[in-house]
Amino acid sequence: MNEYVWLFPIIFIFHEMEEIFGFGIWLNKNMSMLEKRFPFIAKEYSNYSNEGFAAAVFEELILLLIICIISRWTDFYCLWLGGLIAFTFHLAVHIIQSMVIRKYIPALATSILALPMGMLLIIKSINVIASSTISIIIFSIVGIVIMLVNLKIAHMLMNKVSDFFRK
């Protein structure tokens, strides 16, 4: 599993870099469209800054690295697998987002490239871990819940860092 564990943060960084580099520019160009069609999303990103977004991604990366390290130390990979499944689901969500708004979003290219990698890594890891199906389902749900809770925390951090750099 050692060779698989560290592929997850690499795929994560690959994907998040596209968002860090492109989201601010995209948001500036598309904010009026978001305000008209998706006001709840426009409101969520009304305080956006690249610094804040990068801080949120950094926080997510730290959490991911902690999960990877704990998995390696304990040889217990179910939480890691749940996180990988949640992240791979997140990639699919980006593809769907782009289809819904009928536009490129900064996350689409790397989501298209990383989704098959994530799915292959999931399949290979399930074969190596050899956990029960119920265990995989439970840890997938746990991974998705952790991801959603942490997304809220990351957005709060993004707003705090954005405020800090604006002052």
C-alpha positions in Angstrom: 0.0 0.0 0.0 2.9 2.4 0.5 3.2 3.1 -3.2 -0.6 3.9 -3.3 -0.8 6.0 -0.2 1.4 8.8 -1.5 -0.3 8.9 -4.9 -3.4 10.4 -3.3 -1.7 13.7 -2.2 0.1 13.9 -5.6 -3.3 13.7 -7.4 -4.8 16.1 -4.9 -2.0 18.7 -5.4 -2.2 18.3 -9.2 -5.9 19.0 -9.2 -5.9 21.8 -6.6 -3.1 23.7 -8.5 -5.5 24.3 -11.4 -8.0 25.8 -9.0 -5.5 28.0 -7.2 -4.1 29.3 -10.5 -7.4 29.8 -12.3 -10.3 30.3 -10.0 -9.7 34.0 -9.1 -9.5 35.0 -12.8 -12.5 32.8 -13.7 -14.5 34.2 -10.8 -13.8 37.8 -11.8 -15.0 37.1 -15.3 -18.1 35.1 -14.3 -19.3 36.7 -11.1 -22.3 38.4 -12.8 -23.4 35.1 -14.3 -23.1 33.4 -10.9 -25.1 36.2 -9.2 -27.9 35.7 -11.8 -28.0 31.9 -12.0 -26.4 30.7 -8.8 -26.6 33.5 -6.2 -25.8 31.1 -3.3 -22.4 30.3 -5.0 -21.8 34.0 -5.7 -22.4 34.7 -2.0 -20.1 31.9 -0.9 -17.2 33.4 -2.9 -18.0 37.1 -2.5 -15.0 37.5 -0.2 -12.7 35.4 -2.4 -8.9 36.0 -2.6 -6.2 33.9 -4.0 -4.4 34.0 -0.7 -7.5 32.8 1.2 -8.1 30.0 -1.3 -4.5 28.8 -1.2 -4.7 28.8 2.6 -7.8 26.6 2.4 -6.1 24.2 0.0 -3.1 24.1 2.3 -5.3 23.2 5.3 -6.9 20.4 3.2 -3.4 19.1 2.2 -2.3 19.1 5.8 -5.3 17.0 6.8 -4.7 14.6 3.9 -1.0 14.2 4.8 -2.0 13.5 8.5 -4.4 10.8 7.2 -1.7 9.3 5.0 0.9 9.3 7.8 -1.5 7.7 10.3 -2.5 5.1 7.7 1.2 4.2 7.1 2.0 4.0 10.8 -1.0 1.9 11.7 -1.3 -0.1 8.5 -5.0 0.7 8.7 -6.1 2.2 5.3 -9.8 2.3 5.5 -10.0 6.0 6.5 -7.5 6.8 3.7 -9.6 4.9 1.2 -12.7 6.7 2.4 -10.9 10.0 1.8 -9.8 8.9 -1.6 -13.3 7.9 -2.5 -14.7 11.2 -1.3 -12.0 13.1 -3.3 -12.7 11.1 -6.4 -16.4 11.9 -5.9 -15.4 15.6 -5.6 -13.7 15.3 -9.1 -16.9 14.0 -10.6 -18.8 16.9 -9.0 -16.5 19.4 -10.7 -17.3 17.7 -14.1 -21.0 17.9 -13.4 -20.7 21.6 -12.3 -19.1 22.4 -15.6 -21.9 20.7 -17.5 -24.6 22.4 -15.4 -23.2 25.9 -16.1 -22.1 24.9 -19.6 -18.7 26.5 -19.2 -15.2 25.5 -18.4 -14.4 25.9 -14.7 -10.9 25.9 -13.2 -10.9 22.3 -12.0 -12.4 20.7 -15.1 -9.2 19.7 -16.9 -7.5 18.1 -13.9 -10.8 16.5 -12.9 -11.1 14.8 -16.3 -7.5 13.7 -16.0 -7.5 12.7 -12.3 -10.9 11.0 -12.2 -9.7 7.8 -14.0 -6.5 7.8 -11.8 -8.6 8.1 -8.7 -10.9 5.3 -9.8 -8.0 3.0 -10.6 -6.3 3.8 -7.3 -9.6 3.0 -5.5 -9.9 -0.4 -7.3 -6.3 -1.4 -6.7 -6.4 -0.3 -3.1 -9.6 -2.2 -2.4 -7.9 -5.3 -3.7 -4.9 -4.8 -1.5 -6.7 -3.8 1.6 -9.2 -6.7 1.3 -11.7 -5.1 3.7 -15.3 -6.1 3.8 -17.7 -4.3 1.5 -19.6 -2.9 4.5 -16.4 -1.5 5.9 -15.6 0.2 2.6 -19.1 1.6 2.5 -18.9 2.9 6.1 -15.5 4.5 5.6 -16.6 6.0 2.3 -19.5 7.7 4.1 -17.1 8.8 6.9 -14.7 10.2 4.2 -17.5 12.1 2.6 -18.7 13.5 5.9 -15.2 14.5 6.9 -14.8 16.1 3.4 -18.0 18.1 3.8 -17.3 19.3 7.3 -13.7 20.2 6.4 -15.0 22.1 3.3 -17.0 24.3 5.7 -13.8 24.8 7.8 -11.7 25.5 4.7 -14.2 28.1 3.5 -14.2 29.8 6.9 -10.4 29.8 6.8 -10.5 31.2 3.2 -12.7 34.0 4.4 -10.5 34.8 7.5 -7.3 34.8 5.4 -9.0 36.9 2.7 -10.1 39.4 5.3 -6.6 39.5 6.8 -4.9 40.3 3.5 -7.5 43.0 2.7 -6.8 44.9 5.9 
